[in-house]
Amino acid sequence: MRLGLILGEVGSGLRRNLSMVVSVVLVTFISLTFVGASILLQMQIGQMKGYWYDRAQVAVYMCTEIDTTGNCTLAEATEDQIAAVQQQLDSPTLAPYINEVQFETHEQAYENFKEQFADTTFEGIITPESLNESFRVNLVDPEQADVLIESLSGLAGVESVEDQRAYLEPIFAILNAASYTAIGVAGLMLVAAVLLIATTIRLSAFSRRRELGIMRLVGASNRFIQTPFILEGVFASLIGSVLAGGAIVAIVQFFVRGYLASTLPLNTSLLGMEEALLVVPILIAVGAGLAAISAGVAISRYLKV
């Protein structure tokens, strides 16, 4: 198979259908950018879950004078009741599950409240006594929070036992929904890219129908005839894939590591260039593979007509 002749045919086909080739590049670029963004978003969600879930605590809130929920009856938790909770946390039953326990007094809770709600109307209304004293428990395995909740919820003086991971679930649900939306849009765009590549190849074959007829008459094999058309589709898709990879790298570098890293008030685990460079070859492989398959099927059907 003469490589120079095949490459010449590829160049001729690209020149004849330049507008369609540009369309394939743009559609491939947009669709694979969505694919890469959804992959990155899932990776970021995984990192954030690992980061925040490991730091999420089980909070054991003690009763105050204004509480009527849980085991509270408008009475402050006594020293004996607080000691009973501490004793239960130190017991052989719960101790193996616990990594660290911190007790937060009314005053400490009030100081934390003032830091979070400084310069708001709440600051002048809330008093230290209205805020719950609490135990902040870090678990060896955050997935075993139910063990503490079941063991401590019924103790006297305990207003509630809460797994703080519950506050994170709505955030991750929204991020997952955004990721699935991106995947759906990417899927539709990939279908459009495949159809566009197939149409481009068929138009390119139709514009060279006389040359193809001559090649068949002189005994050229189907493989020799099909290869230039497949390479045309792969070349156009490859350009779009590389552009999509560049867009993913730029998103991580300038948006994630630049804007988000400087804007987020909390220290969290963000994606880096290592994850971006891991996604790039996936996009190139997906783009080139789909182009090769769609172009091969399109030209095979055309030659059989």
Beta strands, then each sheet from edge to edge (+ up, - down):
strand 1: 58-62
strand 2: 98-104
strand 3: 134-139
strand 4: 158-163
sheet 1: 2+ 3- 1+ 4-
end
